[in-house]
């Protein structure tokens, strides 16, 4: 019974290794942008996100997720996207 548990544990480690290596090469990148209007804030956050991804030498993958909220005088948007090496 103990040897069966060891075999199953070793198999789980071997199966998880490729997934861990793949997940390690990707990361979630985020940027914040402010603007007088909602549209300007979206542009500032998405363009800032693209600049950060480019500067890190990564390639964007998947859709950009953007959320916005009004502040005292401006609108603040936060954009994020997955980027891989």
C-alpha positions as CSV (number, residue, x, y, z in Angstrom):
1,X,0.0,0.0,0.0
2,X,2.8,2.4,0.8
3,X,4.6,1.7,-2.5
4,X,1.3,2.5,-4.3
5,X,1.1,5.8,-2.6
6,X,4.8,6.6,-3.5
7,X,4.1,5.6,-7.2
8,X,1.0,7.8,-7.3
9,X,2.9,10.8,-5.7
10,X,5.8,10.4,-8.2
11,X,3.3,10.3,-11.1
12,X,1.6,13.4,-9.8
13,X,4.9,15.3,-9.6
14,X,5.9,14.2,-13.1
15,X,2.5,15.2,-14.6
16,X,2.6,18.6,-12.8
17,X,6.2,19.5,-13.9
18,X,5.4,20.5,-17.6
19,X,2.4,22.6,-16.4
20,X,4.5,24.4,-13.9
21,X,7.2,25.2,-16.5
22,X,4.6,26.6,-18.9
23,X,2.9,28.6,-16.3
24,X,6.2,30.1,-15.2
25,X,6.9,31.7,-18.6
26,X,3.6,33.7,-18.5
27,X,2.6,36.5,-16.1
28,X,-0.3,38.9,-15.6
29,X,0.7,42.5,-16.4
30,X,-1.3,45.5,-15.3
31,X,-1.3,49.3,-15.9
32,X,-3.3,52.2,-14.5
33,X,-4.4,55.3,-16.6
34,X,-6.2,58.5,-15.6
35,X,-8.1,60.8,-17.9
36,X,-10.7,63.6,-17.8
37,X,-13.1,61.3,-19.7
38,X,-13.7,57.6,-19.6
39,X,-12.4,57.1,-23.1
40,X,-9.1,59.0,-22.4
41,X,-8.6,56.9,-19.2
42,X,-9.1,53.7,-21.2
43,X,-6.6,54.8,-23.9
44,X,-4.0,55.8,-21.2
45,X,-4.3,52.4,-19.4
46,X,-4.3,50.2,-22.5
47,X,-1.5,52.1,-24.2
48,X,0.5,52.0,-20.9
49,X,-0.1,48.3,-20.7
50,X,1.2,47.8,-24.2
51,X,4.3,49.8,-23.4
52,X,5.0,47.8,-20.3
53,X,4.6,44.5,-22.1
54,X,6.9,45.7,-24.9
55,X,9.5,47.0,-22.5
56,X,9.7,43.7,-20.6
57,X,10.2,41.8,-23.9
58,X,7.0,39.9,-23.6
59,X,4.3,39.0,-26.1
60,X,0.6,39.8,-25.2
61,X,-1.7,36.8,-25.0
62,X,-5.5,36.9,-24.7
63,X,-7.9,39.8,-24.2
64,X,-7.2,43.0,-22.3
65,X,-9.4,43.3,-19.2
66,X,-10.2,46.9,-18.2
67,X,-12.2,48.3,-15.3
68,X,-12.8,52.0,-14.7
69,X,-14.0,54.0,-11.7
70,X,-14.5,57.8,-11.2
71,X,-12.2,59.6,-8.8
72,X,-12.6,63.1,-7.5
73,X,-11.8,64.9,-10.7
74,X,-10.7,62.2,-13.2
75,X,-11.6,58.7,-14.3
76,X,-9.2,55.9,-13.3
77,X,-8.9,52.7,-15.4
78,X,-7.0,49.6,-14.7
79,X,-6.0,47.3,-17.5
80,X,-4.4,43.9,-17.3
81,X,-3.4,41.2,-19.8
82,X,-1.5,37.9,-19.8
83,X,1.9,38.2,-21.4
84,X,4.4,35.4,-22.1
85,X,8.1,35.2,-23.0
